Amino acid sequence: MKGLWTILCFILIWCPAGAQEFKTENVILVTFDGLRWQEVFAGADKKLLRSEKYTPNPDAVKNHFWHHDPQERRKLLMPFFWSNIATQGQLLGNRKHGNKMNLATRHWISYPGYNEMLSGAPDPILKHNRKIHNPNVTVLEWVNQQPGFKGKVAVVGSWNLLPYIVNTERSGITVNAGNSLATGRNLTPEELRLNEQFTQTKPRWHSVRQDTITFQYGMAYLERERPRLLHLAFGETDEHAHEGNYGAYLESIYQSDAMIRQLWEWLQSQEQYRNKTTLIIATDHGRGYLNKLSWKKHGRFWYPGSNHVWAAILGPDTPPAGEVKLRQKNYQYQIAGTIAYFLGLPFRPHQSPDSPPMANP
Ligand SMILES: [Zn+2]
C-alpha cells in the first residue's frame, strides 16, 4: 500500500496527510526579503540590466548574469536553486505556467508578510512595519511548546523587527536579529570572533544586518545548539532594491543562493540532519513589475504584483517534481502549515480554522 501511495504521490505530486511516514525530524526555513518570482524563475531582467540608472556598471553585471535563454539565465543567478533544488526538490510560483503563490494579507510589506507566513493566517490588524509584539502565535512559538522541541526553535535574521514578529517576550524563542551580537553564556570561539569583528564594522544599514554576517551567526548557532526548527532570515535584497541598485540586488541573490548551498551541504554532513531535514525557502512579499521604476518598491495599489510570492522545498519527504508547472494557487499562510506537516504536528492557527500544507509536498 505504501508503494502505491509513493507512485500516486509522484504522479499527483500530492499526498494526503498520514499517507506516508515522514523522515523529516528538522526543518530549516530560509527567507529572502522581497525577492521577486520574476528573478527566481527567469533570472536577471533585461530592461533593468540596460538601465543606466539602476545598473551603473552594466558590463560587469551582464557578464555575470546575462544569457539570452531564461532557463540558462536563472541558473547564472541561482545555481543551487536550478541545479540541486530543481532536480531534487520543488519550486512553486512560476506564474508563466499558471502555478501561483500569493499573499492573502492585503498589506504587501514585510511584517504582514512574515506574520502570514509564520502564524498561518493573514491578520488585517497588522498593516505596518512597527515594533509591536505580534498578537498571533507563530508556528515557531507553537512548535517550541511541543514535546521534543522545547528550546530547539530559533530565529537568526537580518531585520531588527523579527523579535517582534515572533513575540520573544511571550514566546521565549531565541532570536538574533538586526545589528545585534550573539548573546549567551556558552558562546563558541567562532561566535566570540564574529562578535568582535561585527563590533568593529560600521553597520551598512540601520535596521538590517548584512546577510553574510547573519549567515555566519546562523551556522554558528546551528553547530552549537542543534535546533530542530530554525528560521534563517536574509534581508539584504529588499534594501538594495529600495536603493534602486539592481546589480547589488542580483549579487545579493547570488550570494544567498551560495550560502544556502553551504548550509545544505553542512546539514547533509551531520548525523542529526542528514536525510532528516527539510529545507523550505520563501519570501515575505514580491515587488512591482509594471514599469522600470516599480521593481524598487512593493505595496498595495501602487505596486500591483507585490503580492506574488514563491517557495522552494528540498528534503527527504518531498518528491523531486522540480519546477512545478501545474495550474494551482498556494498561499503564503500555508508555509506555517507546511512546516508543521513535515514535523508531523497538527498546527492550527489562531486566526483561521486551518493552515493546510502547500498542495505539493
Ligand atoms: Zn521593502
Boltz pocket constraint, residues with backbone or C-beta under 6 A from the ligand:
constraints:
  - pocket:
      binder: B
      contacts: [[A, 34], [A, 110], [A, 238], [A, 242], [A, 298]]
      max_distance: 6.0
